[in-house]
Amino acid sequence: RVLVKDLTFTNLRVKVRCRPESGSTDQACGLIFRAQDSDNYYVTRANALEGNVRLYHTVQRSRVEFASGNATVQSGTWSTLEVQAAGNSITVSWNGTPVISNASDSTFAKGKIGLWTKADSVTAFDDLEATAQ
């Protein structure tokens, strides 16, 4: 987990270009948003080994999935992961196509943004962009 310091959002649109490169357990790229700290945040991630995009809230390091969608996630290929959050509504897009639409969760109302990977995942990131809505 990597968080951007001194930048907090409530309603936002955040996106990043990412390229899962390797990993035998996971090949994931993820976006953290509305993070309180490194143990409490939302994360959406795309996984090349599983072919899906998932949405979680993480409270005291305990990650709980509350929405998921299928997507073509390829190792070695640049793609764009994007999340929009307005109030309790969260939409996640992969390469411009919504894969999770209007998921609802009220765990965190505002917070920082950041990047996320897991386990032995090696992932390249570029062009992190966030906009208040």
Backbone torsions as a table, in degrees:
resi	resn	phi	psi	omega
1	ARG	NA	136.6	174.9
2	VAL	-134.0	125.6	179.5
3	LEU	-110.6	144.7	174.8
4	VAL	-82.3	124.5	-178.6
5	LYS	-76.8	151.1	169.8
6	ASP	58.1	32.7	177.5
7	LEU	-143.6	114.2	-175.9
8	THR	-123.3	139.1	-179.8
9	PHE	-126.1	149.9	169.4
10	THR	-104.4	-82.1	173.0
11	ASN	-89.4	131.9	-172.4
12	LEU	-153.6	165.7	166.7
13	ARG	-127.8	122.6	179.0
14	VAL	-133.0	138.2	178.9
15	LYS	-144.9	159.9	179.1
16	VAL	-151.1	146.1	169.0
17	ARG	-87.5	137.1	-179.7
18	CYS	-145.2	156.0	-179.4
19	ARG	-138.9	100.7	173.5
20	PRO	-63.2	127.6	-174.5
21	GLU	-106.9	-43.0	-179.1
22	SER	-163.0	172.2	178.8
23	GLY	141.0	135.1	179.2
24	SER	-93.0	-24.1	177.5
25	THR	-91.4	-43.9	180.0
26	ASP	-146.0	149.5	170.4
27	GLN	-136.0	82.3	-169.5
28	ALA	-125.4	148.2	168.7
29	CYS	-126.6	139.7	-175.5
30	GLY	-142.1	156.4	174.9
31	LEU	-116.0	130.1	173.1
32	ILE	-97.9	140.5	174.8
33	PHE	-148.2	158.2	-176.4
34	ARG	52.5	37.7	-179.0
35	ALA	-76.0	132.3	173.8
36	GLN	-84.0	-40.0	178.8
37	ASP	-165.7	-169.8	-175.3
38	SER	-74.3	-3.3	179.6
39	ASP	-113.0	-7.6	-173.6
40	ASN	-139.0	109.9	-173.9
41	TYR	-172.2	168.0	165.1
42	TYR	-93.4	148.5	172.0
43	VAL	-142.6	135.7	167.6
44	THR	-115.8	140.1	-178.1
45	ARG	-143.2	148.9	175.4
46	ALA	-111.4	135.4	-175.8
47	ASN	-124.8	120.7	-178.2
48	ALA	-69.8	-31.2	-179.2
49	LEU	-74.6	-27.5	-178.1
50	GLU	-102.0	-18.7	-179.0
51	GLY	65.9	43.0	179.8
52	ASN	-148.3	168.4	173.8
53	VAL	-124.2	131.6	-178.0
54	ARG	-127.4	158.5	-179.3
55	LEU	-128.5	129.8	-175.3
56	TYR	-132.7	155.8	159.0
57	HIS	-112.7	142.4	-178.7
58	THR	-119.7	119.0	-179.1
59	VAL	-123.3	121.0	-177.0
60	GLN	50.1	47.4	178.1
61	ARG	71.0	-0.1	178.7
62	SER	-93.7	113.1	-175.3
63	ARG	-93.2	127.3	-179.6
64	VAL	-125.6	121.5	177.8
65	GLU	-75.1	134.5	174.8
66	PHE	-128.0	-0.6	173.6
67	ALA	-161.5	152.5	-178.0
68	SER	-155.0	154.4	175.4
69	GLY	-151.5	153.3	177.9
70	ASN	-84.3	145.1	179.1
71	ALA	-156.5	153.9	174.0
72	THR	-85.5	106.0	-179.5
73	VAL	-114.6	116.2	-173.9
74	GLN	-112.8	135.6	173.5
75	SER	-65.5	143.1	176.3
76	GLY	76.2	7.6	-177.8
77	THR	-121.2	131.2	176.0
78	TRP	-71.5	133.5	177.9
79	SER	-141.1	171.9	-179.8
80	THR	-121.2	126.1	174.7
81	LEU	-106.9	129.3	-176.2
82	GLU	-137.5	142.3	175.3
83	VAL	-131.5	139.9	172.2
84	GLN	-122.0	130.6	179.1
85	ALA	-128.5	126.5	177.5
86	ALA	-136.7	111.4	-174.4
87	GLY	60.9	-128.9	179.7
88	ASN	-88.4	-5.0	-175.6
89	SER	-91.2	131.6	-178.4
90	ILE	-132.1	129.8	176.7
91	THR	-122.8	134.8	-179.6
92	VAL	-120.0	132.9	178.4
93	SER	-120.6	147.6	175.7
94	TRP	-123.5	118.6	-177.2
95	ASN	53.6	41.0	175.3
96	GLY	83.4	-4.2	-180.0
97	THR	-106.7	123.3	177.5
98	PRO	-61.6	127.4	176.3
99	VAL	-113.2	-20.7	172.3
100	ILE	-131.2	116.7	-176.3
101	SER	-113.9	127.7	173.7
102	ASN	51.2	43.7	170.2
103	ALA	-65.1	152.8	-177.3
104	SER	-126.2	130.9	177.2
105	ASP	-160.4	142.1	-177.9
106	SER	-120.5	22.3	-177.5
107	THR	-62.6	-45.0	-178.5
108	PHE	-128.6	133.7	-179.1
109	ALA	-95.5	-28.2	180.0
110	LYS	-158.0	164.9	178.2
111	GLY	162.7	-168.9	-176.8
112	LYS	-83.5	170.3	174.0
113	ILE	-114.6	165.4	177.6
114	GLY	-175.8	-173.2	-179.3
115	LEU	-117.1	154.8	-172.7
116	TRP	-146.2	137.9	166.0
117	THR	-137.7	175.8	-173.7
118	LYS	-143.6	150.7	172.6
119	ALA	53.4	-126.3	-176.6
120	ASP	-96.8	16.8	-178.4
121	SER	-64.6	128.7	172.2
122	VAL	-110.7	119.1	-172.8
123	THR	-136.4	137.2	173.8
124	ALA	-97.3	140.6	177.8
125	PHE	-124.6	149.5	177.4
126	ASP	-155.7	154.9	171.2
127	ASP	57.0	48.5	173.8
128	LEU	-66.1	127.6	-175.9
129	GLU	-138.8	130.9	179.1
130	ALA	-133.9	140.8	-179.2
131	THR	-134.9	131.2	172.8
132	ALA	-71.6	140.6	-178.6
133	GLN	-110.1	NA	NA
